[in-house]
Amino acid sequence: MIPAASSLGNPKSITAALTGPSSVILRLNGQNVSTLQGELMGLIMGMILSSTETRDARLYSDHMNSIRLIEDLRSSINQATQLRNMNGHSYY
């Protein structure tokens, strides 16, 4: 995140990158972005790239909220209500 420490109204930039057989780099710009959004974007990119490569691909993370949500989404549980009310729902 650039700058690493800033107040709420200051412009910020977060860069997320993923590499492997395919690579993706993206940048989020704005006043309300945080490093957690960069981590979440990295997880999303990993899920997208791993779904096109092989079914046995695994994505490891310590971001427990995302892990639980991804596991629930892969099950038959309807997540529409939960997604509407959670922080970062537009990313998920």
C-alpha positions in Angstrom: 0.0 0.0 0.0 1.3 3.5 -0.9 1.6 5.4 1.3 2.0 2.8 4.1 0.5 5.1 6.7 -2.0 7.8 5.9 -5.2 9.3 7.2 -8.7 8.5 5.9 -9.0 11.3 3.4 -5.6 10.9 1.7 -5.3 9.1 -1.7 -3.9 5.6 -1.5 -2.9 2.8 -3.9 -2.8 -0.9 -3.3 -1.1 -3.3 -5.7 -2.0 -7.0 -5.7 0.0 -9.5 -7.8 -0.3 -13.3 -8.4 2.1 -15.3 -10.4 2.3 -19.0 -11.5 1.5 -20.6 -14.9 -0.5 -17.4 -15.4 0.1 -13.9 -13.8 -2.3 -11.1 -12.8 -1.4 -7.7 -11.4 -4.0 -5.1 -10.3 -4.0 -1.8 -8.6 -6.8 -0.3 -6.4 -6.8 3.5 -6.1 -8.9 5.6 -3.8 -9.2 7.2 -0.4 -10.9 4.3 1.4 -8.7 1.3 0.3 -6.8 -0.8 2.8 -4.3 -3.6 2.8 -7.0 -6.1 3.6 -8.7 -5.2 0.3 -5.4 -6.0 -1.4 -5.2 -9.3 0.3 -8.8 -10.1 -0.6 -8.1 -9.2 -4.3 -5.1 -11.5 -4.2 -7.3 -14.4 -3.0 -10.0 -13.6 -5.6 -7.3 -13.6 -8.4 -6.0 -16.9 -7.0 -9.4 -18.5 -7.1 -10.0 -17.3 -10.7 -6.7 -18.5 -12.0 -6.8 -21.8 -10.1 -10.3 -22.6 -11.4 -9.0 -22.4 -15.0 -5.9 -24.5 -14.5 -6.9 -27.7 -12.7 -9.6 -28.9 -10.3 -7.0 -30.1 -7.8 -5.4 -26.7 -7.3 -5.3 -25.4 -3.8 -5.1 -21.9 -2.5 -3.7 -21.4 1.0 -4.4 -18.3 3.1 -4.6 -17.2 6.7 -7.5 -14.9 6.0 -10.1 -17.0 7.9 -13.2 -15.0 6.9 -12.4 -15.5 3.2 -11.6 -19.2 3.7 -14.9 -19.8 5.4 -16.9 -17.9 2.8 -15.1 -19.7 -0.1 -15.8 -23.1 1.5 -19.5 -22.1 2.0 -19.8 -20.9 -1.6 -18.5 -24.3 -2.8 -21.2 -26.0 -0.8 -24.9 -26.0 -1.6 -25.6 -23.4 1.1 -27.2 -20.2 -0.4 -24.9 -17.2 0.5 -27.0 -14.4 -1.0 -28.3 -13.0 2.4 -24.9 -13.2 4.0 -23.1 -11.5 1.1 -25.6 -8.6 1.1 -24.7 -7.7 4.7 -20.9 -8.3 4.9 -18.0 -5.8 4.5 -16.4 -6.2 1.1 -19.5 -7.8 -0.4 -18.9 -6.2 -3.8 -15.5 -8.1 -4.0 -17.0 -11.4 -3.1 
